[in-house]
Amino acid sequence: MRILKGGGNPLEWRSAREVGEAALRAGQVAAFTVAGGQGTRLGYDGPKGTYPVTPIRQKTLFQVFAEKIAAAQKRYGTVIPWYIMTSHANHAATVAAFEDNGYFGLQASDVFFFMQGRMPAVDLSGKIILEAPDAIAMSPDGHGGSLRALVRSGAVADMRTRGIRAISYFQVDNPLVRCIDPAFIGFHFKNRSDMSSKMIPKAYPAEKVGHFCMQNDRMVVIEYSDMPMAMQELTTADGELLYLAGSIAIHMLNIDFVDRLGSGKDATFALPFHRADKKIKTIDADGKPVVPSSPNGIKFEMFVFDALPFASNPIVIETRREDDFSPVKNATGLDSPETCRNDQIRQWTRWLRAAGVQIETDSTGLPSFIFEVSPLFADSEESFVSRWQALEPKPENFSGLYLG
């Protein structure tokens, strides 16, 4: 398994960035967001992508990504089409959110929506579950189903007409993601990789991320729920976690590779289904609704990282957590709106300090006030420093400041 560290050879990283920037200028890269989820765990009624996450303007996840894509388009003088996979539960509401907001400044013709596939749910004895007298209980087929959905929806065909060669894959719950990262794109192209991935060192043994591992000479990701906790707690002689490389659902995918896996034409390229025991709404013998209090059935889903063993020349790039990963998953506690908001502010604070501004913070790097930086103003430390130096007059008070 080849892991390239962010603090590695500067010449190698500079070369990768140049290759990635050339690919972007040539219009060879598309953005792809897996956005089939609802905000149920957040106590939010609606597609998760419409959840507000920024500290002042309360921009939604979709708007944050749209502004990052728009910033990259302007920088590289190109069009970066955006493909968004929805679900049957949230497709109409997702499309409506874009229409109501003018596609957040993007061209409607460059945003492509499609729904993920579904699989029948079965009971614990293997029989298909009915959710109504005339309807089978269906469930989404997982983020791995995105590969065949990209093909079946016509998204891959659309990409080919545009000259797209690779897809930047990211999930909808992570506003910190550098969804258009030229160095990552460049490493992917330079290494002629079918699939490239980003990783971060796990913060603690029980962190709920997958693990990059080598298995039978092939790179794989072992999901946290599939690895015994005793293994997750193993350490090296230096006290470092043995299974340290955490998967954060950020990938680059060649469209030829997606086509091979997603088309089903080659039986040797097929993602496995994973079992998930769930509480599934059903009906009783009289056709009356039943809401189970414990798992009564099985749903089947695919994971996109299961494509790795089929990929030629897969590489993993180590990134910094504070630059790329702060998901919004839970209403409170870890990976919540509060932790994500604070991580955004910490990032912008680091950018201000890089520009020479003195800001007092606590021991975690968080200032005592809130402010916000739009990706349209700057989407990286480098671009922020450049914009800040050119900004006149410069703000004297940062509390409540919005830079957009």
Secondary structure, DSSP 8 states (H G I E B T S, - for coil): --EE-TTS-HHHHHHHHHHHHHHHHTT-EEEEEE---BSGGGT--SBGGGSB-STTT--BHHHHHHHHHHHHHHHHTS---EEEEE-TTTHHHHHHHHHHTGGGGS-GGGEEEEE--EEE-EETTS-B-EEETTEE-EEE--GGGHHHHHHHTTHHHHHHHHT--EEEEEETT-TT--SS-HHHHHHHHHTT-SEEEEEEE-SSTT-S-EEEEEETTEEEEE-GGGS-HHHHT-B-TTS-BSS-EEEEEEEEEEHHHHHHHHH---TTS----EEEEE---EE-TTS-EE--SS--EEEEE--GGGGGGG-SS-EEEE--HHHH------SSSTTSHHHHHHHHHHHHHHHHHHTT------TTS--SS--EE-TTT-SSHHHHHHHHHH-SS--S--TT-EE-
